[in-house]
Amino acid sequence: MGKTIMTPAEPVAARMEKLAADGKLNAKNADRHWMYEKSVQTPDVEVVFVDRVFKKEFGRYPTCLREDFCGTAVLCSEFVKRREGNTALGVDLDGPTLEWGRVNNLAPLGDRAGAVTLIENDVRDVTGPKADVLTATNFSWWGFKTRSELGDYLRGARTCLRDEGMLMMDCYGGPEAQIPQFEEREVDGFDYVWDQDTWNPITHEIVCRIHFQFADGSEMKNAFRYDWRLWTLPETCDLLTECGFSKVVVYWEGTDKDGEPNGIYKPSRKGDLAPAWVAYIVAFK
């Protein structure tokens, strides 16, 4: 099962929020994990999505969630806050990141912190306990670059699900996903920069980075770096079926009256011709 992370660390949320509110965040005093959660992750939205899709399929809410590639385990934390009795397991290779999550996301849960277990290990080597829902989000499963590697992971994920079980993965694509470029976005106290650095059209290998910029002109370059294969929806869905999942559904994001993404994901077999899109792949055991 691997080892459980227990090392203490320093909580950062209050200090980061004050620096951001005062306009004093900079490359030296900012915390990269805190900024990542603020600019990238929406655990409250994803837990609502998990509940909705799981209940639609099985007529009940899930009670046990496993978050693979969990990083700071913020989704685990949100899931156990959702309902009394919920439990979560987070698995990640990076010990210091798990330590950060234990102090900054689990400790604030108080007595409920014990409902989350964090394991430092390769997700392919953790075989239990079985969960209602297994999530592989933030595109981290793209670290498996070959069909053999991804297939091994998906078969293992299926084994780790209960009989009424659901795997949720995210995916992005569109023409803009295959172009080296920068995307900048303002967040309270800093700017988030998504850097699609290199792209190989033959292997679909892609290197992406996240940088953070601040009002004083400083920059935290390469706060995060990702070396991935950009998997397509049809090849992933086909592989999920080959790995034994009984049903695979793509949830596509809708648009508002102006044609802009509205954050509402529904089952679709067509999608649209968006230059860039994010979707969820849901597979049922």
Rosetta silent file (secondary structure, phi, psi, omega in degrees, C-alpha in Angstrom):
SEQUENCE: MGKTIMTPAEPVAARMEKLAADGKLNAKNADRHWMYEKSVQTPDVEVVFVDRVFKKEFGRYPTCLREDFCGTAVLCSEFVKRREGNTALGVDLDGPTLEWGRVNNLAPLGDRAGAVTLIENDVRDVTGPKADVLTATNFSWWGFKTRSELGDYLRGARTCLRDEGMLMMDCYGGPEAQIPQFEEREVDGFDYVWDQDTWNPITHEIVCRIHFQFADGSEMKNAFRYDWRLWTLPETCDLLTECGFSKVVVYWEGTDKDGEPNGIYKPSRKGDLAPAWVAYIVAFK
SCORE:     score description
SCORE:     0.000 S_00000001
   1 L     0.000  -16.610 -176.799    0.000    0.000    0.000 S_00000001
   2 L    88.568 -178.319 -175.768    2.926    2.391    0.404 S_00000001
   3 E  -104.900  146.967  178.334    3.553    4.745    3.287 S_00000001
   4 E   -87.075  137.227 -176.659    1.207    7.291    4.795 S_00000001
   5 L   -84.070  123.335 -175.828    2.467   10.871    4.923 S_00000001
   6 L  -126.136   -3.940 -172.268    2.559   12.246    8.478 S_00000001
   7 L   -67.929  134.692 -179.739    5.235   14.975    8.448 S_00000001
   8 L   -73.624  156.657  175.685    4.069   18.396    9.741 S_00000001
   9 L  -146.762  179.575 -175.405    4.257   21.571    7.645 S_00000001
  10 L   -97.397  127.409  174.455    3.238   25.216    7.949 S_00000001
  11 L   -63.897  142.118 -174.797   -0.330   26.332    7.068 S_00000001
  12 L  -122.244  -14.535 -168.317   -0.232   29.071    4.448 S_00000001
  13 H   -56.265  -51.326 -175.657   -3.824   30.023    3.555 S_00000001
  14 H   -61.241  -43.792 -179.171   -4.305   32.958    5.945 S_00000001
  15 H   -65.196  -43.296 -179.521   -0.908   34.465    5.132 S_00000001
  16 H   -65.087  -41.892 -178.548   -1.384   34.086    1.351 S_00000001
  17 H   -65.709  -36.996  177.791   -4.881   35.566    1.410 S_00000001
  18 H   -68.396  -43.757  177.865   -3.703   38.614    3.364 S_00000001
  19 H   -61.019  -40.955  179.626   -0.752   39.186    1.027 S_00000001
  20 H   -65.541  -44.011 -178.998   -3.069   38.875   -1.976 S_00000001
  21 H   -64.553  -32.863 -179.493   -5.630   41.259   -0.481 S_00000001
  22 L   -87.369   -0.744 -178.515   -2.900   43.805    0.292 S_00000001
  23 L    70.337   26.686 -174.057   -1.385   43.494   -3.197 S_00000001
  24 L  -112.773    9.228  174.988    1.902   42.274   -1.730 S_00000001
  25 L   -65.725  139.527  174.099    2.222   38.803   -3.232 S_00000001
  26 L  -149.848  178.367 -173.917    5.483   38.329   -5.117 S_00000001
  27 L   -64.583  -21.931 -178.068    7.709   35.560   -6.433 S_00000001
  28 L   -87.765  -33.954 -174.210    9.593   35.287   -3.144 S_00000001
  29 L  -103.353   -6.644 -175.941    6.726   35.120   -0.647 S_00000001
  30 L   -81.910  151.532  178.901    4.036   33.317   -2.665 S_00000001
  31 L  -105.026  123.570 -173.022    3.192   29.624   -2.229 S_00000001
  32 H   -68.265  -34.709  179.816    2.875   27.713   -5.505 S_00000001
  33 H   -69.415  -40.274  177.359    0.409   25.107   -4.230 S_00000001
  34 H   -61.425  -43.536  179.927   -1.928   27.752   -2.851 S_00000001
  35 H   -67.566  -36.243  177.798   -1.844   29.620   -6.167 S_00000001
  36 H   -61.588  -46.496  179.358   -2.446   26.411   -8.106 S_00000001
  37 H   -62.362  -38.922 -178.572   -5.560   25.651   -6.099 S_00000001
  38 H   -69.814  -34.026 -171.837   -6.828   29.205   -6.537 S_00000001
  39 H   -99.800  -19.690 -172.062   -6.232   29.366  -10.292 S_00000001
  40 L  -118.024  -43.626 -167.874   -6.809   25.812  -11.510 S_00000001
  41 L   -95.002  145.726  176.283   -8.936   23.689   -9.206 S_00000001
  42 L  -134.403   69.126 -174.049  -12.686   23.781   -8.489 S_00000001
  43 H   -62.717  -33.240  179.181  -13.220   20.904   -6.046 S_00000001
  44 H   -63.721  -40.143  178.809  -16.658   22.088   -4.933 S_00000001
  45 H   -68.225  -40.716 -177.151  -17.898   21.987   -8.527 S_00000001
  46 H   -70.158  -34.666  177.062  -16.333   18.588   -9.204 S_00000001
  47 H   -66.008  -39.757  176.160  -17.853   17.005   -6.090 S_00000001
  48 H   -61.875  -41.955  178.460  -21.302   18.208   -7.189 S_00000001
  49 H   -62.335  -47.015  179.134  -20.627   16.709  -10.640 S_00000001
  50 H   -57.760  -47.889  179.631  -19.523   13.380   -9.130 S_00000001
  51 H   -59.230  -46.638 -176.105  -22.643   13.221   -6.956 S_00000001
  52 H   -62.349  -47.518 -175.840  -24.955   14.084   -9.848 S_00000001
  53 H   -71.448  -40.218 -179.821  -23.537   11.578  -12.311 S_00000001
  54 H   -65.803  -44.177 -179.281  -23.159    8.764   -9.790 S_00000001
  55 H   -66.408  -36.018  177.371  -26.702    9.175   -8.460 S_00000001
  56 H   -60.629  -36.504 -177.300  -28.118    9.273  -11.981 S_00000001
  57 H   -82.884  -40.298 -169.873  -26.515    5.890  -12.677 S_00000001
  58 H  -116.446   -4.696  176.207  -26.980    4.105   -9.354 S_00000001
  59 L    76.086   15.525  178.302  -29.792    5.945   -7.550 S_00000001
  60 L  -152.914  166.901  176.575  -27.663    6.875   -4.543 S_00000001
  61 L   -88.797  148.675  175.639  -24.785    9.142   -3.591 S_00000001
  62 L   -71.913  151.281  178.866  -21.224    7.787   -3.373 S_00000001
  63 L  -118.424  -13.811 -177.903  -19.681    7.416    0.068 S_00000001
  64 E  -134.481  120.600 -178.608  -16.066    6.508   -0.769 S_00000001
  65 E  -119.158  138.711  171.760  -13.870    8.433   -3.212 S_00000001
  66 E  -115.140  127.001  179.458  -10.315    7.739   -4.335 S_00000001
  67 E  -107.774  103.387  175.610   -8.372   10.633   -5.841 S_00000001
  68 E   -79.744  151.852 -176.205   -5.455    9.428   -7.963 S_00000001
  69 L    53.029   45.747 -164.226   -2.604   11.888   -8.683 S_00000001
  70 L   -73.650  -18.533 -178.770   -4.191   13.785   -5.791 S_00000001
  71 L    59.328 -117.212 -178.346   -1.462   16.390   -5.223 S_00000001
  72 L   -85.505    4.590  173.825   -2.665   18.466   -2.270 S_00000001
  73 L    61.902   32.083 -178.347   -5.797   16.275   -1.897 S_00000001
  74 H   -69.967  -30.482  176.873   -8.187   19.189   -2.104 S_00000001
  75 H   -69.838  -40.734  173.964  -10.827   17.030   -3.822 S_00000001
  76 H   -55.121  -47.331 -178.776  -10.561   14.435   -1.023 S_00000001
  77 H   -60.164  -45.968 -178.689  -11.092   17.218    1.492 S_00000001
  78 H   -65.148  -36.374 -177.805  -14.118   18.600   -0.332 S_00000001
  79 H   -67.077  -42.230 -179.256  -15.677   15.147   -0.671 S_00000001
  80 H   -73.271  -23.520  174.705  -15.550   14.342    3.060 S_00000001
  81 H   -72.985  -22.454 -173.333  -16.987   17.792    3.830 S_00000001
  82 H   -63.766  -44.027 -178.221  -19.916   17.043    1.543 S_00000001
  83 L  -148.702  140.623  173.361  -21.602   14.474    3.788 S_00000001
  84 L   -60.696  133.056 -179.388  -21.051   12.945    7.207 S_00000001
  85 L    99.513  -17.191  175.633  -19.812    9.402    6.687 S_00000001
  86 L   -67.742  142.959  174.225  -17.989   10.080    3.419 S_00000001
  87 E  -128.346  159.317 -178.326  -14.404    8.819    3.264 S_00000001
  88 E  -145.759  149.946  175.774  -11.610    9.494    0.783 S_00000001
  89 E  -125.738  126.629  177.136   -8.240    8.067   -0.236 S_00000001
  90 E  -113.052  133.752 -178.453   -5.619   10.216   -1.971 S_00000001
  91 E  -126.172  130.105  179.093   -2.677    8.692   -3.839 S_00000001
  92 E  -157.534  153.514  179.783    0.318   10.598   -5.193 S_00000001
  93 L   -81.000  -20.394 -170.500    4.035   10.033   -5.748 S_00000001
  94 L   -95.982  106.425 -177.491    5.153   13.371   -4.303 S_00000001
  95 H   -61.081  -49.053 -179.965    5.597   13.266   -0.533 S_00000001
  96 H   -60.189  -34.044  178.417    6.111   16.999    0.113 S_00000001
  97 H   -69.066  -40.556  175.380    2.956   17.846   -1.857 S_00000001
  98 H   -62.333  -39.725  177.446    0.942   15.346    0.174 S_00000001
  99 H   -60.019  -44.164  178.006    2.417   16.879    3.334 S_00000001
 100 H   -59.267  -44.271 -179.512    1.253   20.309    2.202 S_00000001
 101 H   -65.558  -37.294  179.731   -2.231   18.954    1.581 S_00000001
 102 H   -60.868  -42.660 -176.562   -2.402   17.252    4.960 S_00000001
 103 H   -79.541  -40.510 -172.184   -1.694   20.514    6.782 S_00000001
 104 H   -92.397  -22.845 -179.740   -3.527   22.970    4.540 S_00000001
 105 H  -115.112  -33.383 -177.907   -6.557   20.933    3.407 S_00000001
 106 H   -88.435  -45.103 -177.528   -7.008   18.087    5.881 S_00000001
 107 H   -55.835  -39.312  178.499   -6.143   19.716    9.222 S_00000001
 108 H   -64.189  -11.987  177.807   -8.872   22.392    8.799 S_00000001
 109 H   -74.051  -13.420 -178.889  -11.420   19.544    8.673 S_00000001
 110 H    65.346 -127.581 -177.865  -10.903   19.005   12.409 S_00000001
 111 H   -62.301  -23.207 -178.016  -12.405   15.703   13.540 S_00000001
 112 H   -80.819   -7.666 -179.813  -13.252   14.849    9.931 S_00000001
 113 H   -59.764  -30.888  179.873   -9.578   14.859    8.906 S_00000001
 114 H   -68.934  -10.034  178.260   -9.389   11.198    9.864 S_00000001
 115 H   -79.561   -6.795  179.315  -11.856   10.403    7.082 S_00000001
 116 E  -114.485  131.642  174.825   -9.078   11.033    4.540 S_00000001
 117 E  -114.081  130.924  177.397   -6.103    8.717    4.040 S_00000001
 118 E  -111.768  132.608 -177.973   -3.095    9.895    2.015 S_00000001
 119 E  -126.302  128.509  175.268   -0.703    7.393    0.470 S_00000001
 120 E   -91.548  103.767 -177.339    2.642    8.148   -1.172 S_00000001
 121 L  -171.262  166.524  170.816    2.900    5.590   -3.960 S_00000001
 122 L   -67.981  130.620 -177.382    2.465    4.888   -7.665 S_00000001
 123 H   -58.717  -25.156 -179.134   -1.285    4.836   -8.361 S_00000001
 124 H   -75.894  -14.908 -176.319   -0.827    1.521  -10.196 S_00000001
 125 H  -100.297   -4.395 -179.684    0.494   -0.162   -7.065 S_00000001
 126 L   -99.076  116.971 -171.201   -2.357    0.748   -4.704 S_00000001
 127 L  -111.121    0.669  179.180   -5.037   -1.924   -4.895 S_00000001
 128 L  -169.995  171.185   -3.023   -7.411   -1.107   -2.061 S_00000001
 129 L   -72.293  162.600 -179.492   -9.654   -0.335   -0.386 S_00000001
 130 L   -72.485  148.043 -175.296  -12.262   -0.340   -3.160 S_00000001
 131 E  -121.370  158.256  170.666  -14.071    2.920   -3.846 S_00000001
 132 E   -70.832  -41.852 -175.946  -17.408    4.043   -5.265 S_00000001
 133 E  -131.303  133.901  172.116  -15.657    6.693   -7.350 S_00000001
 134 E  -119.152  126.919 -178.743  -12.090    6.926   -8.604 S_00000001
 135 E  -113.077  140.578  173.020  -10.993   10.270  -10.052 S_00000001
 136 E  -133.859   88.942 -172.607   -8.007   11.038  -12.289 S_00000001
 137 L  -115.882 -176.112 -175.111   -8.234   14.762  -12.969 S_00000001
 138 L    59.052   25.067  174.545   -6.052   17.750  -13.860 S_00000001
 139 L    61.612   15.456 -175.090   -4.948   15.646  -16.880 S_00000001
 140 H   -65.374  -25.869  178.551   -2.377   13.871  -14.706 S_00000001
 141 H   -67.046  -12.293  175.841   -3.180   10.497  -16.274 S_00000001
 142 H   -68.707   -8.034  173.223   -1.586   11.893  -19.453 S_00000001
 143 H   -66.213  -18.717  172.988    1.729   11.012  -17.827 S_00000001
 144 L   -84.081  109.219 -169.638    1.083    7.506  -19.179 S_00000001
 145 L   -94.178  -16.076 -179.211    2.376    7.933  -22.713 S_00000001
 146 L  -111.519  157.701  178.561    1.886    4.474  -24.225 S_00000001
 147 H   -61.273  -37.361  179.288   -1.253    2.459  -24.818 S_00000001
 148 H   -64.205  -45.874 -179.926    0.199   -0.343  -22.717 S_00000001
 149 H   -63.101  -47.654 -178.204    0.884    1.938  -19.737 S_00000001
 150 H   -66.096  -39.483  178.283   -2.523    3.601  -19.858 S_00000001
 151 H   -61.514  -41.938  177.037   -4.264    0.256  -20.325 S_00000001
 152 H   -59.997  -42.668  179.817   -2.518   -1.179  -17.264 S_00000001
 153 H   -64.599  -44.780 -176.446   -3.639    1.820  -15.232 S_00000001
 154 H   -67.362  -38.516  176.479   -7.255    1.636  -16.428 S_00000001
 155 H   -64.793  -39.725  176.640   -7.548   -2.086  -15.753 S_00000001
 156 H   -65.488  -39.579  178.824   -6.158   -1.516  -12.271 S_00000001
 157 H   -61.888  -42.226  178.825   -8.558    1.370  -11.699 S_00000001
 158 H   -61.261  -42.538  178.919  -11.500   -0.830  -12.632 S_00000001
 159 H   -61.797  -30.736 -176.640  -10.351   -3.493  -10.156 S_00000001
 160 L   -83.333    0.547  178.160  -10.201   -0.840   -7.428 S_00000001
 161 E   -96.614  148.731  170.723  -13.877    0.066   -7.891 S_00000001
 162 E   -68.093  170.627 -177.709  -16.827   -1.483   -6.107 S_00000001
 163 E   -57.360  -41.256  170.525  -19.419   -3.321   -8.211 S_00000001
 164 E   -95.334   85.758 -172.852  -21.367   -0.065   -8.472 S_00000001
 165 E  -132.220  155.040 -174.771  -18.323    1.984   -9.360 S_00000001
 166 E  -139.804  132.794  172.795  -17.419    4.973  -11.518 S_00000001
 167 E  -104.777  130.569  177.456  -14.155    6.300  -12.936 S_00000001
 168 E  -120.226  124.678  177.624  -13.996   10.021  -13.746 S_00000001
 169 E  -127.127  152.361  172.057  -11.207   11.473  -15.903 S_00000001
 170 E  -109.368  161.809 -175.226  -10.803   14.872  -17.507 S_00000001
 171 E  -153.558  146.807  171.579   -9.467   15.598  -20.972 S_00000001
 172 E  -131.152  163.326 -178.209   -8.820   18.651  -23.123 S_00000001
 173 E  -174.016 -158.680 -174.169   -8.345   19.165  -26.826 S_00000001
 174 L   101.780  163.338 -178.561   -9.209   21.188  -29.911 S_00000001
 175 H   -53.793  -36.519 -177.306   -6.914   22.823  -32.484 S_00000001
 176 H   -71.246  -17.532  178.327   -5.472   25.246  -29.915 S_00000001
 177 H   -71.950  -13.157 -175.695   -4.322   22.335  -27.743 S_00000001
 178 H  -110.753   21.015 -178.230   -1.788   21.480  -30.445 S_00000001
 179 L  -125.220  123.225  172.374   -0.178   24.906  -30.752 S_00000001
 180 L   -58.211  124.485 -176.525    2.707   26.210  -28.587 S_00000001
 181 E  -166.999  168.742  175.736    1.264   29.332  -26.977 S_00000001
 182 E  -112.591  142.359  172.499    0.710   31.284  -23.767 S_00000001
 183 E  -128.194  121.430 -177.691   -2.621   31.846  -22.047 S_00000001
 184 E  -111.041  143.638 -179.276   -2.761   34.450  -19.289 S_00000001
 185 E  -146.256  134.872  178.426   -5.534   34.935  -16.753 S_00000001
 186 E   -79.063  134.347  173.260   -5.927   37.333  -13.824 S_00000001
 187 E  -127.673  156.173 -178.410   -6.520   35.832  -10.386 S_00000001
 188 L   -56.513  113.044  175.236   -6.862   37.771   -7.125 S_00000001
 189 L    94.207   -9.742 -179.301   -3.335   38.883   -6.239 S_00000001
 190 E  -165.061  169.410  174.416   -1.478   37.339   -9.199 S_00000001
 191 E  -110.653  136.603  176.506   -1.635   36.321  -12.860 S_00000001
 192 E   -97.088  132.791 -179.405   -1.778   32.695  -13.957 S_00000001
 193 E  -124.764  117.518  175.008    0.127   31.803  -17.138 S_00000001
 194 E   -95.744  122.139 -173.638   -0.468   28.531  -18.991 S_00000001
 195 E  -117.065  102.166  171.633    2.489   27.799  -21.261 S_00000001
 196 E   -82.934   98.906 -165.360    2.050   25.148  -23.972 S_00000001
 197 E   -81.762  -55.521 -178.599    5.754   24.883  -24.591 S_00000001
 198 E  -134.833  152.887 -178.127    6.370   22.080  -27.112 S_00000001
 199 E  -144.742  131.078  178.281    4.172   19.806  -29.230 S_00000001
 200 L  -114.112  107.877 -175.720    5.032   16.698  -31.278 S_00000001
 201 L   -68.478  -17.373 -179.720    2.305   15.907  -33.852 S_00000001
 202 L   -82.547  -45.175 -178.135    3.653   12.387  -34.466 S_00000001
 203 L   -98.005  -10.829 -173.159    3.724   11.148  -30.862 S_00000001
 204 L    62.866   20.111  174.124    1.234   13.664  -29.387 S_00000001
 205 E   -76.082  138.842 -176.935    3.791   14.384  -26.678 S_00000001
 206 E  -140.396  138.131  174.602    3.359   17.815  -25.155 S_00000001
 207 E  -112.977  123.723 -179.902    5.291   19.770  -22.542 S_00000001
 208 E  -124.313  153.932 -179.683    3.332   22.375  -20.603 S_00000001
 209 E  -137.400  156.733  171.922    4.316   24.720  -17.797 S_00000001
 210 E  -119.977  129.023  174.743    2.601   27.019  -15.317 S_00000001
 211 E  -118.600  155.484  174.856    4.114   30.382  -14.397 S_00000001
 212 E  -125.310  134.702 -179.323    2.824   32.979  -11.938 S_00000001
 213 E  -119.210  151.749 -171.911    3.318   36.732  -12.351 S_00000001
 214 L  -129.586  162.818 -174.711    2.896   39.462   -9.749 S_00000001
 215 L   -62.573  -26.130 -178.836    2.082   43.170   -9.545 S_00000001
 216 L   -82.649    3.738  179.123    5.647   44.085   -8.559 S_00000001
 217 L    92.462   -7.303  178.806    6.924   42.664  -11.858 S_00000001
 218 L   -78.316  162.658 -177.704    8.387   39.484  -10.376 S_00000001
 219 E  -143.604  136.298  171.799    7.596   36.068  -11.812 S_00000001
 220 E   -97.771   95.016 -177.570    7.605   32.508  -10.503 S_00000001
 221 E   -81.987  144.893  176.276    8.690   30.677  -13.654 S_00000001
 222 E    54.082   43.496  175.825    8.129   26.960  -14.093 S_00000001
 223 E   -60.354  -34.430  175.049    6.139   26.634  -10.890 S_00000001
 224 E  -141.986  143.805  178.479    4.831   23.415  -12.432 S_00000001
 225 E  -132.745  136.671 -177.492    5.994   21.417  -15.456 S_00000001
 226 E  -127.528  130.275  177.456    4.123   18.623  -17.221 S_00000001
 227 E  -115.418  100.473 -167.170    5.492   16.100  -19.692 S_00000001
 228 E  -124.772  169.524  159.401    2.408   14.446  -21.202 S_00000001
 229 E  -110.261  130.032  177.581    0.870   12.673  -24.138 S_00000001
 230 L   -81.319  102.471  179.497   -2.254   14.429  -25.386 S_00000001
 231 L   -83.799  143.470  178.426   -4.761   11.574  -25.581 S_00000001
 232 L   -91.488  160.370 -179.768   -7.841   11.960  -27.778 S_00000001
 233 H   -62.309  -49.248 -176.278  -11.381   11.209  -26.683 S_00000001
 234 H   -63.823  -40.217 -179.070  -12.112    8.330  -29.102 S_00000001
 235 H   -68.342  -34.737  178.647   -8.891    6.415  -28.409 S_00000001
 236 H   -69.906  -44.492  179.661   -9.374    6.817  -24.644 S_00000001
 237 H   -64.063  -40.638  177.372  -13.021    5.746  -24.736 S_00000001
 238 H   -61.495  -42.337 -178.593  -12.162    2.734  -26.897 S_00000001
 239 H   -67.357  -37.508  176.796   -9.414    1.713  -24.497 S_00000001
 240 H   -60.123  -42.429  177.764  -11.737    2.026  -21.494 S_00000001
 241 H   -64.270  -43.563  178.617  -14.166   -0.360  -23.182 S_00000001
 242 H   -62.630  -28.654 -179.302  -11.349   -2.776  -23.997 S_00000001
 243 L   -84.173    3.987  170.916  -10.289   -2.658  -20.337 S_00000001
 244 L   105.775   -0.524  178.478  -13.682   -3.968  -19.259 S_00000001
 245 L   -70.003  137.456 -172.745  -15.774   -0.918  -18.380 S_00000001
 246 L   -78.178  -27.120 -178.998  -19.433   -1.569  -19.171 S_00000001
 247 E  -150.844  135.244  179.434  -20.357    1.978  -20.234 S_00000001
 248 E  -126.371  128.349 -176.302  -18.308    5.027  -21.211 S_00000001
 249 E  -129.369  135.076  172.945  -19.858    8.495  -21.465 S_00000001
 250 E   -96.420  126.269  174.557  -18.337   11.827  -22.519 S_00000001
 251 E  -101.371  116.281 -173.721  -19.674   14.841  -20.644 S_00000001
 252 E  -104.971  141.365 -178.811  -19.286   17.941  -22.834 S_00000001
 253 E   -77.237  132.769  177.230  -19.430   21.533  -21.613 S_00000001
 254 E   -80.255 -179.655 -179.149  -22.368   23.604  -22.835 S_00000001
 255 E  -129.221  156.889  176.385  -22.361   27.245  -23.917 S_00000001
 256 L   -86.974 -171.083 -175.413  -24.314   30.356  -22.974 S_00000001
 257 L   -65.996  -19.440  178.221  -26.270   32.605  -25.335 S_00000001
 258 L   -94.582    3.873  179.810  -23.016   34.242  -26.454 S_00000001
 259 L    82.647   10.991  179.850  -21.412   30.911  -27.291 S_00000001
 260 L   -92.241  149.228  178.478  -19.099   31.005  -24.280 S_00000001
 261 E   -55.688  136.792 -175.600  -18.508   27.922  -22.046 S_00000001
 262 E  -110.462    1.832  176.995  -21.078   27.836  -19.228 S_00000001
 263 E    78.775    5.372  179.822  -19.542   25.266  -16.876 S_00000001
 264 E  -105.264  119.105 -176.422  -22.446   22.818  -17.291 S_00000001
 265 E  -105.446  129.498  179.947  -21.409   19.363  -18.490 S_00000001
 266 E  -132.827  155.509  177.935  -23.903   16.992  -20.091 S_00000001
 267 E   -59.443  138.429 -179.264  -23.602   13.665  -21.926 S_00000001
 268 L  -151.536  145.893  173.210  -22.855   14.159  -25.614 S_00000001
 269 L  -113.662    7.581 -176.411  -21.878   12.112  -28.646 S_00000001
 270 L  -127.588  -42.332 -176.315  -21.233   15.135  -30.857 S_00000001
 271 L    67.397 -152.846  175.356  -19.696   18.053  -28.963 S_00000001
 272 L  -150.494  175.024 -174.080  -18.980   21.181  -30.971 S_00000001
 273 L   -91.980   46.699  178.348  -16.150   22.669  -32.993 S_00000001
 274 L   -66.314  140.131  177.382  -14.645   24.730  -30.181 S_00000001
 275 L   -64.763  -25.131  175.631  -11.001   25.718  -30.785 S_00000001
 276 L  -148.466  137.471 -178.224  -10.263   24.556  -27.230 S_00000001
 277 E  -146.546  158.243  171.559  -12.412   22.454  -24.927 S_00000001
 278 E  -126.014  136.119 -179.506  -12.360   20.544  -21.646 S_00000001
 279 E  -136.993  163.329  172.179  -14.501   17.426  -21.150 S_00000001
 280 E  -109.295  139.098  170.717  -15.041   14.669  -18.600 S_00000001
 281 E  -107.481  122.996 -179.999  -14.877   10.973  -19.454 S_00000001
 282 E  -116.210  126.664  179.390  -17.005    8.866  -17.121 S_00000001
 283 E  -124.048  132.749 -179.020  -16.678    5.078  -17.179 S_00000001
 284 E  -105.474  137.539 -177.942  -18.856    2.695  -15.190 S_00000001
 285 L   -62.956    0.000    0.000  -17.615   -0.672  -13.973 S_00000001
